[in-house]
Amino acid sequence: MNTELLRNVDNIAREKNIDRESILSDLEAAMESAARKQFGATQEVEVRIDRETGEIIALLGGKKIDIKKLGRIPAQTAKQVMIQKLREDERGSIYAEYQERVGEVVAGSIARFEGGSTIVNLGRAEAILPRSEQIPGESHHTGERVRGIIYEVKEAPHQVKIILSRTHPDFIRRLFEQEVPEVADHVIEIKALSREAGYRSKVAVASLDGKVDAVGACVGVRGSRIKNIVDELGGEKIDIVRWNESSQIFIGNALRPAEIREIALCFELNRATVVVGDDQLSLAIGKRGQNVRLAARLTNWDIDILTPTEYTQGIELLIKALRNVEGVDDTMIDKVMALGVISVLDLEEIGADPLIHSLELEAELAVKMIQKAGEEAHKLSENKKASTAAQAVLAQEMDKEGAVTSDVLPEKKDSSISDLISAPPINMENRDEKSQSKDDSPESEPQNQEQAENEL
């Protein structure tokens, strides 16, 4: 009985997570290769290992041989074949294991850096954290513990590539599952998520239990739960949004902290027109459009932000255009606006089909309405182009005037830029007129003569 062989096989199978039967089959194949090396490739060789006792039975041409008496070179061949097959089995095992764990958060220590990628040691295998999947602005050092989501697992020659990501939206989802027990227990559900890694994220949550506040549970006592997630993401801002089945309410929640006055939904264009006050416009749009962009991704609506003035102007132009179409009354205009159409541009874009099928209008009338809207939209576009061109010309003229003004400014060696900007412009024309009125005016001469006679 060869119990030591079976014990070693069991240890390798447990350590490398390889099937025991696969290792025994690899051993048999390695010994067969060694026997062929010793006796020649023409001989029929068969090696079997008893799974219960570990006894090795080797047959050469049907006759039993002692496999232990093979030479050094056949033994070396068997070793190389065994190592190669074990590596293949281990790669297959690693691939199968991590393929099942795609989307799971794993932690490892940073082993080294290769180009822009970071190599993370996960224990059994090494994973790659590419530069594109790293949070912008964060830096790492060797030996640091880092967490990431398994984004992709693919086989490559002689290795298994495990790709990690820290920028994927699901990374935040998994962090919420780890930090918020209600999310892990499916009491609170993450309905939607949008993210710009390193800057800001919006997470829409809903509670399946009326007694549990979804937003409060995710934030935690004094923000303890959300703080742990923010720290893991390097200070990335996270907005917890209360989800609602009503698209209007949900869009309003997604655009917070801006206060919303009115929301018009156009289902034909999948567009939401949001009206906010002038003082809330920059807050609703966000820095570089970040707030409205994330809200659009979160709600899956195309969101337009308008001020009350812009909204009113669009409605008035639409009403004016449609009233010029014969057969269109105020009731019909109200029905068109009920579709979420608030400008001639929207009406031109949706086309005649929704008017025919949804409002049950005659095809001829619908076409006329679209044509009129197209004409007004064209005029509006031309006016915008003319206005833009006029503004450009005005800006050029202002630049020229600024250059002339700078030429006549008095020299002042120690003046700062702010002093020069705040200094009143000098008008040479007015100065000449004042000089002329004082010295060359015909009324000034008699006054001077009379004053001289009084002095005498």
Secondary structure, 3 states (H helix, E strand, C coil): CCHHHHHHHHHHHHHHCCCHHHHHHHHHHHHHHHHHHHHCCCCCEEEEECCCCCCEEEEECCEEECHHHCCHHHHHHHHHHHHHHHHHHHHHHHHHHHHHCCCCEEEEEEEEEECCEEEEECCCCEEEECHHHCCCCCCCCCCCEEEEEEEEEEEECCEEEEEEECCCHHHHHHHHHHHCHHHHCCCEEEEEEEEECCCEEEEEEEECCCCCCHHHHHHCHHHHHHHHHHHHCCCCEEEEEECCCCHHHHHHHHCCCCCEEEEEEECCCCEEEEEECHHHHHHHHCHHHHHHHHHHHHHCCEEEEECHHHHHHHHHHHHHHHHCCCCCCHHHHHHHHHCCCCCHHHHHHHCCHHHHHCCCCCHHHHHHHHHHHHHHHHHHHHHHHHHHHHHHHHHHHHHHHHHHHHHHCCCCCCCCHHHHHHCCCCCHHHHHHHHHHHHCCCCHHHHHHHHHHHHC
